[in-house]
Amino acid sequence: MKKRIIGATLLTVVCALLISNVVGILMFRSREMDAARETLQELLTLMDAQSAITEPDELLRQFSAAAPDKRLTIIDTDGTVLADSEADPSGMEDHEDRPEVADAAATGWGEAVRQSDTVGATMLYVAKRFADNMVGRAAMPVSSINSLALSSVWGFLLAAVAALLLCWFLASRTARRAAAPFSAVGDALQGVLDGKPAPQGLVLDKADDELRPILRTIDKLVDRLGEYIQSITDERNKVSLILDCMAEGLILLDEEGRILAINRAARSIFGFPEGEEDDGALLLTRSRRLRGAIQESREKKASVVLDVDALTEDARSLRLFISPVAGRQYEGQSVGTSILISDVTELKKAEGIRSEFTANVSHELKTPLTSIKGFTDMLSSGMVASPEDQKRFITMIGVEVDRLIDLINDILKLSELESVTIDQSEERCDALEVARDTVDLLTPSARDGGVTLSVAGQSATVAVPQGRMKELLLNLVSNGIKYTEKGGRVDVSVRPQGSQVAITVKDNGIGIPEEAQGRVFERFYRVDKGRARKNGGTGLGLAIVKHITQLYGGTVHLESQVGQGSTFTVTLPLARD
């Protein structure tokens, strides 16, 4: 706008200056012509006043002294040139037919501007009839008058340049003042679009009266636009926050299957780097079932639930809720499908563990119950008649019942440890003291198996109830006794380490294969099932150890080599004073 105002103003001024300068130069030339004419007339009048009889030679002498740059010609009444200040009269033509001479002879004065045949230049001629009817003609070249006019051009040009500079300055100032309200409006609108607060008052004091009502209206519109944009921004931020805080992934696809939006959880699931473009084609072509489910949801116009595995690089299990979307847009583009993604990997693992646990419990319960049922059937049927056999069968039933009770107790312990509502008491115990009590309790069974037990270390108070601590050590030490051959050792040590205590149970028994070390803490998992059943184990001991350790903020670590023994290290935090 400013450029157009300045350009239009300068163009107008240039045209005005051009016209005025041309007119001025022409008028200056016209004045110079009039002045030259008057000068010639004055010279001729002066020559005529010298005497009543014209003396050509004397007039030429006087004229040359008075006006050396001008020409004088004396012409007789018949047109014969008697004298000329610049040419030989004898070689000149008859001048009777010259217009200025003819006019002077007829009216007393004559004038003409024409090309001179004698000097070969355009001349201004002024002729006067003298008292004796001879004609005196004074002339001067028009080029001298034009030179004076041209010399004035530089003055006009300098004046024009000064006028243009002044005009440019004033036009720029006027344009800035005229455009200031519109610039303020533009800045205000851009500021609103950039999220800045809307300004109050759009330079109304500097605006013309005609613009002030418009600016007031625009000011109100800017305020309202700022409120609308802020409202939309807040709503969008709220939606983005909700989407990013969702644990489930959400993907919006357009009608062509390209990704329109994807939240943080979905990026994490599919490995999309933050800030990079989403490759929708790659995502949707990885699984034929997924493409089919999307097509099915569009055709049926209903949601489709799809469980897929190995769709991601780490082969996680995903549950996808695929729903068609109609009549909705996201950032100006039509949404075709929404996909809600849940990572059910851990859920499926838990379901598998639960299923395996149920199968194992059923199997473990069935075995002693089957034995008890068989023994009682034999006793009730009378097949066992001797008191010694009856006593032996009753003893065997008692062993199976004890085994069943031990299994149920271990299952209850695991359930208690896994409960999220278990009370965390403030009880404490000395780990070394509990270790000694445990070893004393298991010494008889160790002696029967030919295994030596030992305890060493320093006293360390841990924030674990004594009963839990004893249960943990009983499982570890009894396992060491069971899987150590006669003549072996099981050593228990307690060592404070900074803010923690390390409790180590080391044996030189049969050891655990490397491939089984990652599973020994699972429920009912046995490395040697036959030996474990022979020793009366339930397969839950190490699972109980793991849960007690985790419950009280500790860790358990296993190191083992086949034929050389195993070392279990439990690390627990020391009790705070």
C-alpha positions as CSV (number, residue, x, y, z in Angstrom):
1,M,0.0,0.0,0.0
2,K,2.8,2.4,0.9
3,K,4.6,1.7,-2.4
4,R,1.4,2.4,-4.4
5,I,0.8,5.7,-2.6
6,I,4.4,6.8,-3.0
7,G,4.5,5.7,-6.6
8,A,1.2,7.3,-7.6
9,T,2.3,10.6,-5.8
10,L,5.7,10.6,-7.5
11,L,4.2,9.8,-10.9
12,T,1.7,12.7,-10.5
13,V,4.4,15.1,-9.4
14,V,6.7,14.0,-12.3
15,C,4.0,14.6,-14.8
16,A,3.2,18.0,-13.3
17,L,6.9,19.0,-13.2
18,L,7.3,17.9,-16.8
19,I,4.4,19.9,-18.0
20,S,5.3,23.0,-15.9
21,N,9.0,22.9,-17.0
22,V,8.1,22.6,-20.7
23,V,5.6,25.4,-20.4
24,G,8.2,27.5,-18.3
25,I,10.9,27.0,-20.9
26,L,8.6,27.9,-23.8
27,M,7.4,31.0,-21.9
28,F,11.0,31.9,-21.1
29,R,11.9,31.6,-24.8
30,S,8.9,33.6,-25.8
31,R,10.0,36.4,-23.4
32,E,13.5,36.3,-24.8
33,M,12.1,36.6,-28.3
34,D,10.0,39.6,-27.2
35,A,13.1,41.1,-25.6
36,A,15.2,40.6,-28.7
37,R,12.5,42.0,-30.8
38,E,12.2,45.1,-28.6
39,T,16.0,45.5,-28.7
40,L,16.1,45.4,-32.5
41,Q,13.2,47.8,-32.7
42,E,15.0,50.2,-30.3
43,L,18.2,50.0,-32.5
44,L,16.3,50.7,-35.7
45,T,14.5,53.7,-34.1
46,L,17.8,55.0,-32.9
47,M,19.3,54.7,-36.4
48,D,16.3,56.4,-38.0
49,A,16.6,59.3,-35.6
50,Q,20.2,60.2,-36.7
51,S,19.1,62.2,-39.7
52,A,16.4,62.7,-42.2
53,I,18.6,61.3,-45.0
54,T,19.9,57.8,-44.6
55,E,23.6,57.4,-44.9
56,P,24.2,53.6,-45.1
57,D,28.0,53.6,-44.3
58,E,27.6,55.9,-41.3
59,L,24.7,53.8,-40.0
60,L,26.7,50.6,-40.3
61,R,29.5,52.1,-38.4
62,Q,27.3,53.2,-35.6
63,F,25.3,50.0,-35.5
64,S,28.4,47.8,-35.4
65,A,29.7,49.9,-32.4
66,A,26.4,49.7,-30.6
67,A,25.4,46.0,-31.4
68,P,28.4,44.1,-32.7
69,D,26.6,40.7,-32.3
70,K,23.6,41.8,-34.5
71,R,23.2,42.4,-38.2
72,L,22.0,45.6,-40.0
73,T,20.9,45.8,-43.6
74,I,20.0,49.0,-45.5
75,I,17.6,48.5,-48.4
76,D,16.6,51.1,-51.0
77,T,13.0,51.7,-51.9
78,D,13.4,49.5,-55.0
79,G,14.7,46.5,-52.9
80,T,18.3,47.0,-53.7
81,V,20.6,46.3,-50.8
82,L,22.7,49.4,-50.1
83,A,24.7,48.1,-47.1
84,D,25.0,45.0,-44.9
85,S,27.1,44.5,-41.8
86,E,27.9,40.9,-42.5
87,A,27.9,40.6,-46.3
88,D,28.9,42.4,-49.5
89,P,25.8,44.2,-50.8
90,S,26.9,43.9,-54.4
91,G,26.6,40.2,-54.3
92,M,23.2,40.1,-52.5
93,E,19.8,39.6,-54.2
94,D,17.0,42.1,-54.4
95,H,15.2,42.1,-51.0
96,E,12.0,43.7,-52.1
97,D,10.2,40.3,-51.8
98,R,11.4,39.6,-48.3
99,P,8.2,39.5,-46.0
100,E,9.6,41.8,-43.3
101,V,10.8,44.3,-45.9
102,A,7.5,44.3,-47.7
103,D,5.6,44.7,-44.4
104,A,7.9,47.6,-43.3
105,A,7.5,49.4,-46.7
106,A,3.8,49.1,-46.4
107,T,3.1,49.6,-42.7
108,G,6.3,51.0,-41.3
109,W,7.3,47.9,-39.4
110,G,7.9,44.3,-40.5
111,E,9.0,41.1,-38.7
112,A,9.9,37.6,-39.7
113,V,11.7,34.5,-38.4
114,R,13.2,32.5,-41.2
115,Q,16.2,30.9,-42.7
116,S,18.8,33.4,-44.0
117,D,20.1,32.6,-47.5
118,T,23.2,34.8,-46.8
119,V,24.4,33.4,-43.4
120,G,22.7,30.0,-43.6
121,A,21.1,30.3,-40.1
122,T,17.5,30.9,-38.7
123,M,17.3,34.6,-38.0
124,L,14.8,37.0,-36.2
125,Y,14.3,39.9,-38.6
126,V,12.8,43.3,-37.6
127,A,12.5,45.9,-40.4
128,K,11.6,49.7,-40.2
129,R,10.8,52.2,-42.8
130,F,13.1,55.2,-42.4
131,A,12.1,58.9,-42.9
132,D,13.4,58.8,-46.5
133,N,11.4,55.6,-47.2
134,M,14.5,53.4,-47.2
135,V,14.1,50.3,-45.0
136,G,16.5,49.4,-42.2
137,R,16.5,45.8,-41.2
138,A,18.1,44.5,-37.9
139,A,18.5,40.8,-37.3
140,M,20.0,38.4,-34.8
141,P,20.3,34.6,-34.9
142,V,17.5,32.6,-33.2
143,S,20.1,30.2,-31.9
144,S,21.3,32.8,-29.4
145,I,17.8,33.1,-28.0
146,N,17.5,29.2,-27.9
147,S,20.8,29.0,-26.1
148,L,19.5,31.4,-23.4
149,A,16.3,29.2,-23.2
150,L,18.4,26.0,-23.0
151,S,20.7,27.5,-20.3
152,S,17.6,27.9,-18.1
153,V,16.8,24.2,-18.4
154,W,19.4,23.3,-15.8
155,G,17.7,25.6,-13.4
156,F,14.4,24.0,-14.1
157,L,16.0,20.5,-13.7
158,L,17.5,21.3,-10.3
159,A,14.3,22.7,-9.1
160,A,12.5,19.6,-10.4
161,V,14.9,17.3,-8.6
162,A,14.5,19.3,-5.3
163,A,10.8,19.1,-5.8
164,L,10.9,15.4,-6.4
165,L,13.0,14.7,-3.2
166,L,10.7,16.9,-1.1
167,C,7.7,15.1,-2.7
168,W,9.2,11.7,-2.0
169,F,9.8,12.6,1.6
170,L,6.3,14.0,2.1
171,A,4.7,11.1,0.2
172,S,6.6,8.5,2.3
173,R,5.6,10.2,5.5
174,T,2.0,10.4,4.3
175,A,2.0,6.8,3.1
176,R,3.4,5.6,6.5
177,R,0.8,7.5,8.3
178,A,-2.0,6.2,6.0
179,A,-0.7,2.6,6.2
180,A,0.0,2.6,10.0
181,P,-3.5,1.6,11.0
182,F,-3.5,-1.2,8.4
183,S,0.0,-2.4,9.5
184,A,-1.3,-2.4,13.1
185,V,-4.3,-4.5,12.0
186,G,-2.0,-6.9,10.2
187,D,0.4,-7.2,13.2
188,A,-2.5,-7.7,15.6
189,L,-4.0,-10.5,13.4
190,Q,-0.6,-12.2,13.0
191,G,0.0,-11.9,16.8
192,V,-3.4,-13.6,17.4
193,L,-2.5,-16.4,15.0
194,D,0.8,-16.8,16.8
195,G,-0.9,-17.2,20.1
196,K,-0.1,-13.8,21.5
197,P,-2.6,-11.7,23.4
198,A,-4.7,-9.4,21.3
199,P,-3.6,-5.7,21.5
200,Q,-5.9,-3.1,22.9
201,G,-6.7,-0.2,20.5
202,L,-5.4,-0.2,17.0
203,V,-3.6,3.3,16.9
204,L,-6.9,5.1,16.8
205,D,-5.2,8.4,17.7
206,K,-3.1,8.3,14.5
207,A,-5.9,7.2,12.2
208,D,-8.0,9.5,10.0
209,D,-11.5,10.2,11.0
210,E,-12.8,8.0,8.2
211,L,-10.8,5.0,9.4
212,R,-11.5,5.1,13.1
213,P,-15.0,3.4,12.9
214,I,-13.5,0.6,10.8
215,L,-10.6,0.2,13.1
216,R,-12.9,0.0,16.2
217,T,-14.8,-2.8,14.5
218,I,-11.6,-4.6,13.5
219,D,-10.4,-4.2,17.1
220,K,-13.5,-6.0,18.4
221,L,-13.1,-8.7,15.7
222,V,-9.4,-9.2,16.7
223,D,-10.4,-9.6,20.4
224,R,-13.1,-12.1,19.4
225,L,-10.8,-14.0,17.1
226,G,-8.2,-14.2,19.8
227,E,-10.8,-15.7,22.2
228,Y,-11.9,-18.2,19.5
229,I,-8.3,-19.2,18.7
230,Q,-7.4,-19.5,22.4
231,S,-10.5,-21.6,23.0
232,I,-9.6,-23.9,20.1
233,T,-6.0,-24.1,21.1
234,D,-6.9,-25.0,24.7
235,E,-9.3,-27.6,23.4
236,R,-6.7,-29.0,21.1
237,N,-4.1,-29.1,23.8
238,K,-6.6,-30.8,26.1
239,V,-7.3,-33.5,23.5
240,S,-3.6,-33.9,22.8
241,L,-2.8,-34.3,26.5
242,I,-5.6,-36.9,26.8
243,L,-4.3,-38.8,23.8
244,D,-0.7,-38.7,24.9
245,C,-1.6,-39.8,28.5
246,M,-3.5,-42.8,27.2
247,A,-1.9,-46.1,27.9
248,E,-3.6,-47.4,24.8
249,G,-2.4,-46.5,21.3
250,L,-4.7,-44.5,19.0
251,I,-4.3,-44.1,15.3
252,L,-6.6,-42.2,13.0
253,L,-6.6,-43.1,9.3
254,D,-8.0,-41.2,6.3
255,E,-10.3,-42.8,3.8
256,E,-7.2,-44.0,1.8
257,G,-5.6,-45.7,4.8
258,R,-3.0,-43.0,5.4
259,I,-2.2,-41.9,9.0
260,L,-3.8,-38.6,10.1
261,A,-2.9,-38.8,13.8
262,I,-1.0,-41.1,16.1
263,N,-0.6,-40.7,19.8
264,R,2.5,-41.2,21.9
265,A,1.6,-44.7,23.0
266,A,1.0,-45.9,19.4
267,R,4.4,-44.4,18.4
268,S,6.0,-46.4,21.2
269,I,4.2,-49.6,20.2
270,F,5.1,-49.4,16.5
271,G,8.5,-47.7,17.0
272,F,7.8,-44.4,15.2
273,P,10.4,-41.9,16.2
274,E,9.0,-38.7,17.8
275,G,8.8,-35.8,15.3
276,E,9.3,-37.9,12.1
277,E,6.7,-38.6,9.4
278,D,4.6,-41.6,10.0
279,D,4.8,-44.3,7.4
280,G,1.2,-45.4,7.3
281,A,1.7,-47.7,4.3
282,L,4.4,-49.7,6.1
283,L,2.2,-50.1,9.2
284,L,-0.8,-51.3,7.4
285,T,0.9,-53.6,4.9
286,R,2.7,-55.6,7.7
287,S,-0.4,-57.6,8.5
288,R,-2.8,-59.0,6.0
289,R,-5.3,-59.7,8.9
290,L,-5.1,-56.0,9.9
291,R,-5.8,-54.8,6.3
292,G,-8.7,-57.3,6.1
293,A,-10.1,-56.1,9.5
294,I,-10.0,-52.5,8.4
295,Q,-11.8,-53.4,5.1
296,E,-14.4,-55.5,7.1
297,S,-15.1,-52.7,9.5
298,R,-15.8,-50.3,6.6
299,E,-18.0,-52.7,4.8
300,K,-20.0,-53.7,7.8
301,K,-19.9,-50.2,9.4
302,A,-19.2,-51.9,12.7
303,S,-16.3,-52.3,15.1
304,V,-13.9,-55.2,14.7
305,V,-11.7,-56.6,17.4
306,L,-8.5,-58.2,16.2
307,D,-5.7,-59.9,18.2
308,V,-2.4,-59.9,16.4
309,D,1.1,-61.1,17.3
310,A,4.5,-60.2,15.8
311,L,3.2,-57.0,14.2
312,T,5.9,-55.1,16.0
313,E,9.7,-55.7,16.0
314,D,9.7,-57.1,19.5
315,A,6.8,-59.4,18.7
316,R,4.4,-58.1,21.3
317,S,0.8,-59.2,21.4
318,L,-1.7,-56.5,20.5
319,R,-5.4,-56.2,20.7
320,L,-6.8,-53.8,18.1
321,F,-10.3,-52.3,18.2
322,I,-11.0,-51.1,14.6
323,S,-14.0,-48.8,14.1
324,P,-15.2,-47.0,11.0
325,V,-15.6,-43.2,11.3
326,A,-18.0,-41.2,9.1
327,G,-18.7,-37.5,8.9
328,R,-15.7,-36.5,11.0
329,Q,-12.6,-34.5,10.1
330,Y,-9.2,-34.1,11.7
331,E,-7.4,-30.9,10.8
332,G,-9.5,-30.5,7.7
333,Q,-9.2,-34.1,6.4
334,S,-11.9,-36.7,6.5
335,V,-11.3,-39.5,9.0
336,G,-12.0,-43.0,7.7
337,T,-11.0,-45.4,10.5
338,S,-9.9,-45.3,14.1
339,I,-7.7,-48.0,15.6
340,L,-7.5,-48.3,19.4
341,I,-4.5,-50.5,20.3
342,S,-3.9,-52.3,23.6
343,D,-0.7,-54.1,24.5
344,V,-1.9,-57.4,25.9
345,T,1.5,-59.1,26.0
346,E,1.7,-59.2,29.8
347,L,-2.0,-60.1,30.0
348,K,-1.5,-63.1,27.8
349,K,1.6,-64.1,29.7
350,A,-0.4,-63.8,32.9
351,E,-3.2,-65.9,31.3
352,G,-0.6,-68.5,30.3
353,I,0.9,-68.5,33.8
354,R,-2.5,-68.8,35.4
355,S,-3.5,-71.6,33.1
356,E,-0.2,-73.4,33.8
357,F,-0.6,-72.8,37.5
358,T,-4.1,-74.2,37.4
359,A,-2.9,-77.3,35.5
360,N,0.0,-77.7,37.9
361,V,-2.2,-77.3,41.0
362,S,-4.7,-79.8,39.6
363,H,-1.9,-82.3,38.9
364,E,-0.2,-81.8,42.3
365,L,-3.5,-82.2,44.1
366,K,-4.6,-85.1,42.1
367,T,-1.5,-87.2,42.8
368,P,-1.9,-87.4,46.7
369,L,-5.6,-87.6,46.5
370,T,-5.4,-90.5,44.1
371,S,-3.0,-92.3,46.5
372,I,-5.3,-91.6,49.4
373,K,-8.3,-92.8,47.5
374,G,-6.6,-96.0,46.5
375,F,-5.4,-96.8,50.0
376,T,-8.8,-96.1,51.6
377,D,-10.5,-98.2,49.0
378,M,-8.2,-101.1,49.7
379,L,-8.8,-100.7,53.5
380,S,-12.5,-100.4,53.2
381,S,-12.8,-103.4,50.8
382,G,-11.1,-105.7,53.3
383,M,-8.3,-106.5,50.9
384,V,-5.8,-105.6,53.6
385,A,-6.5,-107.9,56.6
386,S,-3.3,-108.0,58.7
387,P,-2.9,-105.3,61.3
388,E,0.7,-104.6,60.1
389,D,-0.4,-103.9,56.5
390,Q,-3.3,-101.8,57.7
391,K,-0.9,-99.8,59.9
392,R,1.5,-99.4,56.9
393,F,-1.3,-98.2,54.6
394,I,-2.6,-95.7,57.2
395,T,0.9,-94.4,57.6
396,M,1.2,-93.9,53.8
397,I,-2.2,-92.1,53.8
398,G,-0.8,-89.8,56.5
399,V,2.3,-89.1,54.4
400,E,0.1,-88.1,51.4
401,V,-2.1,-86.0,53.6
402,D,1.0,-84.2,55.0
403,R,2.2,-83.7,51.4
404,L,-1.3,-82.3,50.5
405,I,-1.3,-80.0,53.5
406,D,2.2,-78.7,52.6
407,L,1.1,-78.0,49.0
408,I,-2.0,-76.1,50.2
409,N,0.0,-74.1,52.7
410,D,2.5,-73.1,50.0
411,I,-0.3,-72.1,47.7
412,L,-1.9,-70.0,50.4
413,K,1.5,-68.4,51.2
414,L,1.9,-67.4,47.5
415,S,-1.6,-66.0,47.4
416,E,-0.9,-64.0,50.5
417,L,2.4,-62.7,49.1
418,E,0.8,-61.7,45.8
419,S,-2.1,-59.8,47.4
420,V,-1.9,-56.1,47.0
421,T,-3.7,-55.5,50.3
422,I,-1.1,-57.3,52.4
423,D,-0.2,-55.4,55.5
424,Q,3.4,-54.1,55.6
425,S,4.2,-54.2,59.3
426,E,7.1,-52.3,60.9
427,E,8.6,-55.6,62.3
428,R,12.3,-56.1,62.1
429,C,14.7,-58.9,62.6
430,D,18.4,-59.7,62.7
431,A,19.2,-61.6,59.6
432,L,22.2,-63.5,61.1
433,E,20.1,-64.6,64.1
434,V,17.3,-65.9,61.9
435,A,19.9,-67.7,59.8
436,R,21.3,-69.5,62.8
437,D,17.8,-70.5,64.0
438,T,17.0,-71.8,60.5
439,V,20.2,-73.9,60.4
440,D,19.5,-75.3,63.9
441,L,16.0,-76.2,62.8
442,L,17.3,-78.0,59.6
443,T,20.4,-79.6,61.2
444,P,18.6,-83.0,61.9
445,S,17.4,-83.4,58.3
446,A,20.8,-82.3,57.0
447,R,22.5,-84.9,59.3
448,D,20.2,-87.6,57.9
449,G,21.3,-86.6,54.4
450,G,25.0,-86.4,55.2
451,V,25.1,-82.7,54.6
452,T,27.0,-80.2,56.7
453,L,25.5,-76.8,57.5
454,S,27.3,-73.6,58.6
455,V,26.5,-70.0,59.3
456,A,28.9,-67.0,59.2
457,G,28.8,-63.2,58.9
458,Q,27.8,-60.1,60.8
459,S,24.6,-59.0,62.5
460,A,22.3,-56.9,60.2
461,T,18.8,-55.7,61.0
462,V,16.4,-55.8,58.0
463,A,12.9,-54.4,57.7
464,V,11.4,-57.9,57.3
465,P,9.2,-59.7,59.8
466,Q,11.0,-62.6,61.5
467,G,8.5,-65.1,60.2
468,R,9.0,-64.0,56.6
469,M,12.7,-64.1,56.9
470,K,12.7,-67.5,58.4
471,E,10.4,-68.8,55.7
472,L,12.7,-67.4,53.0
473,L,15.8,-69.1,54.5
474,L,14.0,-72.3,55.2
475,N,13.2,-72.7,51.5
476,L,16.7,-71.8,50.4
477,V,18.6,-74.0,52.9
478,S,16.2,-76.9,52.6
479,N,16.6,-76.8,48.8
480,G,20.4,-76.9,49.3
481,I,20.0,-79.9,51.5
482,K,17.7,-81.7,49.0
483,Y,20.0,-81.2,46.0
484,T,23.3,-81.9,47.7
485,E,24.8,-85.3,47.7
486,K,26.0,-87.0,50.9
487,G,29.2,-85.4,52.2
488,G,28.4,-82.0,50.7
489,R,28.0,-78.6,52.4
490,V,25.5,-75.8,52.6
491,D,26.9,-72.5,53.8
492,V,24.9,-69.5,54.9
493,S,26.5,-66.0,55.2
494,V,25.2,-62.6,56.1
495,R,27.2,-59.6,55.0
496,P,26.2,-55.9,55.3
497,Q,26.9,-53.9,52.1
498,G,26.3,-50.2,52.6
499,S,22.5,-49.6,53.0
500,Q,21.8,-53.3,52.2
501,V,22.6,-56.7,53.4
502,A,23.5,-59.7,51.2
503,I,22.3,-63.1,52.4
504,T,24.1,-66.0,50.6
505,V,23.1,-69.7,50.6
506,K,25.8,-71.7,48.8
507,D,25.9,-75.5,48.2
508,N,28.2,-77.8,46.3
509,G,25.3,-80.0,45.1
510,I,24.2,-81.1,41.7
511,G,23.8,-77.6,40.3
512,I,21.3,-76.2,37.8
513,P,21.7,-76.2,34.0
514,E,22.0,-72.8,32.4
515,E,18.9,-73.2,30.3
516,A,16.8,-73.8,33.5
517,Q,18.2,-71.0,35.6
518,G,15.8,-68.4,34.3
519,R,12.7,-70.6,35.2
520,V,13.6,-72.0,38.7
521,F,11.6,-69.2,40.4
522,E,8.4,-70.1,38.5
523,R,5.6,-71.9,40.3
524,F,5.9,-75.7,40.2
525,Y,8.9,-75.6,38.0
526,R,11.4,-78.5,38.8
527,V,14.7,-79.1,37.1
528,D,14.7,-82.8,38.2
529,K,11.0,-83.7,38.6
530,G,11.8,-87.2,39.8
531,R,14.3,-86.1,42.5
532,A,12.0,-83.3,43.6
533,R,9.0,-85.6,44.1
534,K,11.2,-88.1,45.9
535,N,12.4,-85.4,48.3
536,G,8.8,-84.2,48.8
537,G,9.1,-80.8,47.3
538,T,6.0,-78.9,46.1
539,G,7.8,-76.8,43.4
540,L,6.8,-73.6,45.1
541,G,9.7,-72.9,47.4
542,L,11.8,-70.7,45.1
543,A,8.6,-68.9,44.0
544,I,7.9,-68.0,47.6
545,V,11.5,-66.8,48.0
546,K,11.2,-64.5,45.0
547,H,7.9,-63.0,46.2
548,I,9.1,-62.4,49.8
549,T,12.2,-60.7,48.4
550,Q,10.3,-58.5,46.0
551,L,7.6,-57.7,48.7
552,Y,10.2,-56.1,50.9
553,G,12.2,-54.2,48.2
554,G,15.0,-56.8,47.6
555,T,16.4,-58.8,44.8
556,V,17.4,-62.5,44.4
557,H,20.3,-63.7,42.2
558,L,21.3,-67.2,41.2
559,E,24.8,-68.5,40.1
560,S,25.1,-72.2,39.3
561,Q,27.1,-74.7,37.4
562,V,26.1,-78.3,36.9
563,G,28.1,-80.7,39.2
564,Q,29.6,-77.8,41.2
565,G,26.6,-76.4,43.1
566,S,24.5,-73.3,43.3
567,T,24.7,-70.0,45.1
568,F,21.5,-68.0,45.9
569,T,22.1,-64.3,46.9
570,V,19.3,-62.4,48.4
571,T,19.8,-58.6,48.8
572,L,17.5,-56.7,51.2
573,P,17.5,-53.1,52.5
574,L,18.8,-52.5,56.0
575,A,16.2,-51.3,58.5
576,R,16.3,-47.5,59.1
577,D,16.8,-46.2,62.6
